């Protein structure tokens, strides 16, 4: 099999006709200007060593060299064989709280952005494990299902904000139920749920959801973001300038507090661990280090083609041609004079 690893560089091939036209235009323009300046016989006396054939040769070498360099940049590759690769790892669903309370800035820049930053760092370090993301507020939604396409996962993670889920609230129980349902029971992998939230649950059915997950051999870890003392929620305008704080119905500043007790209970009932979030530690990575000690389970196979680079077959002659073009002068050489004359080229 054959392919170009970087097809975008092939777009530069459209420049070659323009370059050829430019050389042709220069060649003909010089010819017309010289014809206006003097007669052909006089020109041979004034510039006897000037070789138009050399100009054509040097221009051709330059264009061909450029063609080779473009193809080399595109990196042609040859596929040698199909290989069937076993996919092993663990399945992890991250539950991310996107309620308005996650905009509190007791963790910088705010709770939600710190959580997204930790998840992005984790995705960069994954090797074969499948990760999925569920966002929740008053309701829970799958932002992306279990996948090993980490680039797509990062892209969808970046799109998450407090407006991703329109319903207000913090339904941790609904998020755990959705994650439990989203795992495939027939795939016998180690299954883990990691909930990242400030713990202000407003639904009340969270423990029943935890017990159902544990019955299906799913472990639950929790990360609490925020401060137990509470923090106000700063509101911003469209230009990201602070305009005040969120107020309750009595026009008092709302303080959002970290509820560690519910998160500790979820982790305890869920056979996992609770971590207190901070700016100084990456709690998500600490959880993953614990999980990496678990024996990986095969969850499927995929076919890949082993490709080998062949750009050097084009790069080497391109460099040699550039060197050759550099040493070719514009003057006629005695060796080629007879050859040019026979062809009728001056």
N, C-alpha and C positions, 0 to 999 in steps of 0.2 A: 504494500500500500504506500501511497505517496501523498504528502500534504505539505503546505507551508505553515509553519508554526505562528508566524506573524503576518497574516494576510494584509493587514492595514498598510504595510510598506509597499505592496504592489500597486497602490494608487499612484505612486510616483512614476510608474511607467507611462502615464499620460503626458509626462513632461518631455519624453524622448522625441516625439514628433516636433514639438516646439523648438527643441534644441537643434534638431536636424535642419529645420526651416531657417533658424537663426544663422547657422554656419553657411547654408546655401545663399542666404541673403547677403551676408558679408562677402562671400566669394564673388558673387555677381556684381555687387556694388563696387568692390575694389576694381574689378575688371572694367566696368563702365567709366569709373573715375580715371583710371590709367589711360583708357582709350581717348578720353577728352584731353588728357594732359599731353600725350605724344602719340606718334604713329607706332605701329608694332615693331618696325625695323629699328627705330630710334630707341624704343624701350629695351630691346635686347642689348643695345650698346650701353644704355644708362644703368640697367640692372640685369647683367648677364647671368648672375647666379640665382636670381629669384625663381623659386620652383612652386608653381601652383599645384603640381602633383603632390608635393610634400604636404601642402596645406590640406589637400583632400585626405591624404593618408593619416595625418595627425588628428584631423577632425573625426575620422572614422574610428580610430583607436580610442579617442576620448568617449565617443558615444557608446561604443561596445563595452568599454570599461565601466561606464556608468550603469549600463544594463546589468552587468555582472554584479556590481555592488548592490544594486537594488534587490536583485534576486537573493544575494547572500544575506542581506538584512532581513528579508522575509523568512530566512532559515528553512530551506527545503529539508524535509525529513522523510525517511523511509521506514515504514512499519515492517518489522521483522516477523512478528507472530502474535497470535492471540494468546493471552494468558488469563486463566480463570483464577481470580483472587478472592480468598475468603474474607468476608467482612465480619470483624469481631469488635466487641465493645459493650458499653452499657447505654441504656436509654434514659435520658434526663429531660424532664419537663421543668422549665423555670416559670414560676408564676410571678408576674410583675404587677405590683399595685400601681395603678395610674390615676388614683383618685386625687382630688385637688390638694389634700393634705400632704401629698408627696412633693409639693412645691415648696414646702418649708425649708428654710436655709440653715437649719442647725447643723447640717452636713453640707459642705460646700461642693459645687455651687448650689445644689439643692439635693434633696433625697432621691428624686427620680433620675437626675443626670448622673449622680454617683452610682446608682444601681445599673444604669445603662453602660456606664464606663466599665464597671466590673464584669458585666456580661460580655462586652466586646473583647475584653482582655482574655476571658475564658475561651471564647470561640477561637481566638488566634492560636490557642495552645492545644485544642482538641486534635486528636489523631485517631480517627476511626469511630469514635463514639457518636451516637446520634443525639441531637439536641432539638428541643421544640420550645416554643414560647407561647404562653397564655397570658394575656393582659386582662386585668379585672378592675372593676370599680363597683358600681351597683350590680353589674352583670359581668360574666366572663366570656372571652372570645379567644379562639386560637389565632394568634398572629402568624405563626407558621408551624406546621406539624413537624414531627421527628424527621430530621434530615442530616445528611453529611455534607450537604452543599453549604459550606460555611460562608462563602461570599454572599450568597443569597440571604442567608440568615442575618449577616451583618447589615445588609441593605434594608431588610424589613425591620430590624431593631432600631435603626436610625430614624425610621418614620414614626416611632412611638412617642406620644406626648399625652398630656392630661385630657386632650380632646378625642383620643382614640376610642374611648368608651363613653358614650353620651350619658348613660345613667349614673347619677351620683351615688355615693355610698362606698362600702368596702366589703364585698361579699367573698371572703376567703373560702368559705365552705363551697360556694358555687364553683370557684376556680379549682379546688381540689377534686370535686366531682367530675368536672370536665376533663381534667388531666387523667384521672383514673379511667374514664370511659375512652380516652383517646389512645391509651396504650393498647397494643395488640396482645391479647392474652396468649394466643397460639405461639407467639415468638418468645421463647424462654430466655429472655435476657434479664440482667439485673436492672430493675426499674426504680427510678428515684424521682421524687418531686422536691424542688427547692423553692420555697415561698419567700419572696422579698417584699416586705411590707412594713408599715409602722404599727400594724397590729390592731388598729381601731375597727374591729369587726362589728358590723351593724346587722348581721343576719341571724346569728345564734345557732345555726345548724352545723357548725364547723366540726365538732367532735364526732358526730355521726359520719360525716364525710371522711374523716381520718380513719375511723375504724373500718369502713368499707375498703379503703385503700390498703390498709394493713392486711386485711383478709385476702387480698389479691397479691400479697408479697411485694408491696410497694413501700419503700422507706420514704419518710418525709423529713426534710431539713428546713429550718427557718432562719432567716436573717432579719433582724429588727433594725430599722433605720429611724433615727431621730433621738430625742432626749425625753426621759420620763417627766422632766420639769415642764415641758411644753415649749412650743415655738410658734410665733405668728406666721401667717401665710401672706407673703408680700405679693401685691398685685401690680402688674405692669401694663403700660399702654402698648400700642402697636409698635412703637419705636423702642421698646424694651426699657422705658424709663419708669422707675417706681412711682406709683400714684397713691399708695396707701396700703392698708391691711384689710383682709377679709373680716367682715363684721357679722355678728349674729343678728337675730331679729330685734334685739334690744340695743343695737348699735354699739355693742361691746366687741373688742378685738377677740377673734377666735384663736384659741391656743390649741394646737394639735400635739398630742402627747404620744410617746411610744408606749404601747401596752405590751410589756414583756411577758406578763403572766400568761396571756393566751398563747403567745408564740412558744413559750417554754412548754406549755401543756401540749400543744400540737406536736412539737418535736419529741416529747417524751412518749406520747401515745403512738406516734408514728415511727418509733424505733430509729429515730435519727438524733440530731443534735441541734441546739440553738446557738446562734452567734449574734453578738451585738455589733452592728455595723459602725464603721468609723472611716475617717479619711486616711488614717495611717496604715490600716490593714486591708488586704483583699480577702474578705471572708469567703467569697465564692470560690476562690482558688484554694483556700484551705479545705473547704468541703470536697472539692474535686480531688485533692491530694489524698484524702481519706478514701474516696471512691476508687481511685486508681489502684489501690491495694487489692480490690476485689477482682477475682479471676474473670477475665473477659469471656463473653459468650458469643458464639458464632450466630449471626442473625441473617446471613444470606451470602450469596456469591455474586460477583460482578465480573464481566469480561472487559479486559483492557488490552489495548494494543501497545506493544513496546516499540517506540519510535527512536531512531538514531539520527542525530544531526548530520547534515551533509553540506553545510554552508561553506566549509573550507575548500571544497572542490571549486567553488566560484570565487572565493576571496583570494586564493593564491594566484590564479591567472590574472585577476584584476590588478593586483599589486605589481606583477611582472609587466603587464601592459602599460601601467602608469610610468614605471621606470623606463621602459622602452620609448614611450612617447616623449619623455623628458630629454632623452639623448638624441632624438631625431631633430636635426636642424632644419631651418627653412631654406637652406641653400642647396643647389644642385650638387650632386656628387658625381664624379667622373665615371664611377662604376655603373650608375643608372642612366647616364645621359643618352646612351645609344638605345637603351630599353624604352625610355620615355619618347625618344624621337620616332621609333618604330610604331609606337602607339599613337603618335600624333599629338602627344601631350608636352607642353613646354614646362 
